[in-house]
Amino acid sequence: MKNSVRNEAQKVGIGTIVVAIAVLVLFFFLSKSGVGSSGSAPADTGASTTQSSTGAPSPMPT
């Protein structure tokens, strides 16, 4: 009984690692192709990130 539980735990652990690696690879390829705009936007347009951070305090005084 103990060995079967251990085998199931190993299968779940290996499956979790495989899924995590697949998600990382998928995210890498999406960011490389430009589809993942959320990942490439801060790197490509640092000015827009600065504008949004300077735009955020302006509504507070208003």
Backbone as a printed PyTorch tensor [residue, N CA C, xyz], in Angstrom:
tensor([[[  0.8320,  -1.2030,   0.0000],
         [  0.0000,   0.0000,   0.0000],
         [  0.8720,   1.2600,   0.0000]],

        [[  1.9160,   1.2480,   0.7990],
         [  2.7730,   2.4220,   0.9050],
         [  3.5010,   2.7020,  -0.4120]],

        [[  3.9340,   1.6420,  -1.0900],
         [  4.6420,   1.8210,  -2.3490],
         [  3.7390,   2.3960,  -3.4300]],

        [[  2.4740,   1.9830,  -3.4700],
         [  1.5710,   2.4960,  -4.5020],
         [  1.2890,   3.9760,  -4.2690]],

        [[  1.1940,   4.3860,  -3.0250],
         [  0.9920,   5.8020,  -2.7190],
         [  2.2210,   6.6010,  -3.1250]],

        [[  3.3980,   6.0490,  -2.8640],
         [  4.6390,   6.7120,  -3.2450],
         [  4.7430,   6.8160,  -4.7630]],

        [[  4.3590,   5.7720,  -5.4810],
         [  4.3990,   5.8000,  -6.9410],
         [  3.4370,   6.8480,  -7.4910]],

        [[  2.2590,   6.9340,  -6.9100],
         [  1.2930,   7.9460,  -7.3520],
         [  1.8210,   9.3500,  -7.0720]],

        [[  2.4550,   9.5390,  -5.9280],
         [  3.0160,  10.8490,  -5.5930],
         [  4.1310,  11.2150,  -6.5630]],

        [[  4.9460,  10.2400,  -6.9450],
         [  6.0040,  10.5070,  -7.9150],
         [  5.4220,  10.8630,  -9.2700]],

        [[  4.3510,  10.1750,  -9.6800],
         [  3.7090,  10.4720, -10.9620],
         [  3.1290,  11.8820, -10.9580]],

        [[  2.5010,  12.2670,  -9.8540],
         [  1.9320,  13.6060,  -9.7490],
         [  3.0380,  14.6520,  -9.7550]],

        [[  4.1130,  14.3920,  -9.0470],
         [  5.2290,  15.3380,  -9.0110],
         [  5.8790,  15.5040, -10.3670]],

        [[  6.0890,  14.4110, -11.0730],
         [  6.6860,  14.4810, -12.4110],
         [  5.7290,  15.1870, -13.3590]],

        [[  4.4460,  14.9080, -13.2450],
         [  3.4480,  15.5780, -14.0890],
         [  3.4180,  17.0730, -13.8420]],

        [[  3.5480,  17.4680, -12.5880],
         [  3.5650,  18.8900, -12.2510],
         [  4.7900,  19.5770, -12.8410]],

        [[  5.9240,  18.9330, -12.7700],
         [  7.1490,  19.5010, -13.3360],
         [  7.0380,  19.6230, -14.8510]],

        [[  6.4760,  18.5980, -15.4950],
         [  6.3150,  18.6330, -16.9570],
         [  5.3810,  19.7630, -17.3670]],

        [[  4.2890,  19.9420, -16.6350],
         [  3.3460,  21.0190, -16.9510],
         [  4.0040,  22.3780, -16.7360]],

        [[  4.7790,  22.5300, -15.6660],
         [  5.4510,  23.8110, -15.4060],
         [  6.4540,  24.1350, -16.5080]],

        [[  7.2070,  23.1430, -16.9410],
         [  8.1710,  23.3740, -18.0260],
         [  7.4370,  23.7180, -19.3160]],

        [[  6.3330,  23.0370, -19.5930],
         [  5.5640,  23.3190, -20.8100],
         [  5.0210,  24.7460, -20.7920]],

        [[  4.5520,  25.2040, -19.6350],
         [  4.0390,  26.5740, -19.5280],
         [  5.1680,  27.5780, -19.7360]],

        [[  6.3240,  27.3190, -19.1700],
         [  7.4600,  28.2280, -19.3510],
         [  7.9020,  28.2900, -20.8080]],

        [[  7.9550,  27.1430, -21.4740],
         [  8.3410,  27.1130, -22.8850],
         [  7.3080,  27.8370, -23.7330]],

        [[  6.0310,  27.6030, -23.4380],
         [  4.9630,  28.2800, -24.1810],
         [  5.0410,  29.7920, -23.9880]],

        [[  5.2590,  30.2240, -22.7690],
         [  5.3720,  31.6560, -22.4950],
         [  6.5810,  32.2540, -23.2070]],

        [[  7.6780,  31.5060, -23.2310],
         [  8.8920,  31.9820, -23.9090],
         [  8.6300,  32.1830, -25.3960]],

        [[  7.9860,  31.2040, -26.0340],
         [  7.7330,  31.3180, -27.4670],
         [  6.7170,  32.4070, -27.7680]],

        [[  5.7240,  32.5840, -26.9030],
         [  4.7390,  33.6480, -27.1300],
         [  5.3920,  35.0190, -26.9910]],

        [[  6.2850,  35.1680, -26.0310],
         [  6.9440,  36.4560, -25.8560],
         [  7.9260,  36.7180, -26.9920]],

        [[  8.5480,  35.6650, -27.5290],
         [  9.4600,  35.8300, -28.6530],
         [  8.7010,  36.2420, -29.9110]],

        [[  7.5140,  35.6600, -30.1270],
         [  6.7550,  35.9370, -31.3390],
         [  6.0310,  37.2770, -31.2500]],

        [[  5.9260,  37.8420, -30.0690],
         [  5.2600,  39.1250, -29.9070],
         [  3.7940,  38.9960, -29.5610]],

        [[  3.2820,  37.7700, -29.4940],
         [  1.8730,  37.5790, -29.1440],
         [  1.6550,  37.9460, -27.6790]],

        [[  2.6040,  37.5790, -26.8160],
         [  2.4990,  37.9260, -25.4000],
         [  2.9050,  39.3660, -25.1960]],

        [[  2.0230,  40.2880, -25.5350],
         [  2.3680,  41.7060, -25.4820],
         [  2.6030,  42.1620, -24.0470]],

        [[  1.9800,  41.4790, -23.0750],
         [  2.1850,  41.8780, -21.6850],
         [  3.6300,  41.6350, -21.2650]],

        [[  4.2650,  40.6010, -21.8070],
         [  5.6440,  40.3120, -21.4550],
         [  6.6280,  41.2060, -22.1760]],

        [[  6.3020,  41.5920, -23.4200],
         [  7.2480,  42.3780, -24.2020],
         [  6.9970,  43.8800, -24.0650]],

        [[  5.8540,  44.2800, -23.5400],
         [  5.5300,  45.7030, -23.4530],
         [  6.4730,  46.4670, -22.5160]],

        [[  6.7720,  45.9970, -21.2970],
         [  7.6770,  46.7680, -20.4430],
         [  9.0810,  46.8660, -21.0150]],

        [[  9.5520,  45.8370, -21.7130],
         [ 10.8980,  45.8600, -22.2550],
         [ 10.9780,  46.7790, -23.4760]],

        [[  9.9420,  46.7540, -24.3160],
         [  9.9740,  47.5230, -25.5520],
         [  9.6110,  48.9880, -25.3190]],

        [[  8.6150,  49.2350, -24.4820],
         [  8.1340,  50.6030, -24.3080],
         [  8.2860,  51.0030, -22.8520]],

        [[  9.4960,  51.3180, -22.4530],
         [  9.7460,  51.7590, -21.0870],
         [  9.1530,  53.1230, -20.8420]],

        [[  8.9950,  53.9190, -21.9120],
         [  8.4370,  55.2550, -21.7660],
         [  6.9660,  55.1790, -21.3710]],

        [[  6.2350,  54.2330, -21.9260],
         [  4.8160,  54.1220, -21.5850],
         [  4.6530,  53.6920, -20.1330]],

        [[  5.5750,  52.8680, -19.6470],
         [  5.5260,  52.4650, -18.2430],
         [  5.7830,  53.6820, -17.3500]],

        [[  6.7080,  54.5420, -17.7630],
         [  6.9820,  55.7560, -17.0090],
         [  5.7910,  56.7000, -17.0730]],

        [[  5.1480,  56.7960, -18.2280],
         [  3.9880,  57.6660, -18.3650],
         [  2.8420,  57.1690, -17.5000]],

        [[  2.6490,  55.8460, -17.4390],
         [  1.5630,  55.3340, -16.6260],
         [  1.8360,  55.5800, -15.1470]],

        [[  3.1130,  55.5100, -14.7400],
         [  3.4180,  55.7370, -13.3390],
         [  3.3030,  57.2340, -13.0030]],

        [[  3.6150,  58.1040, -13.9760],
         [  3.4200,  59.5270, -13.7260],
         [  1.9600,  59.9080, -13.8960]],

        [[  1.2200,  59.1200, -14.6730],
         [ -0.2140,  59.3790, -14.8430],
         [ -1.0170,  58.9400, -13.6250]],

        [[ -0.5150,  57.9880, -12.8850],
         [ -1.2520,  57.4840, -11.7360],
         [ -1.3820,  58.5220, -10.6230]],

        [[ -0.3480,  59.2870, -10.2750],
         [ -0.5300,  60.2760,  -9.2140],
         [ -1.4360,  61.4540,  -9.6160]],

        [[ -1.5450,  61.7490, -10.9020],
         [ -2.3580,  62.9110, -11.3070],
         [ -3.8350,  62.7740, -10.9580]],

        [[ -4.4610,  61.5780, -11.0480],
         [ -5.8570,  61.5050, -10.6100],
         [ -6.0390,  61.6650,  -9.0960]],

        [[ -4.9870,  61.3910,  -8.3310],
         [ -5.1230,  61.4880,  -6.8780],
         [ -5.3900,  62.9180,  -6.4010]],

        [[ -4.6740,  63.9420,  -6.9000],
         [ -5.0120,  65.2960,  -6.4860],
         [ -6.3710,  65.7670,  -7.0220]],

        [[ -6.7850,  65.2030,  -8.1370],
         [ -8.0810,  65.5980,  -8.7150],
         [ -9.1560,  64.9580,  -7.9470]]])
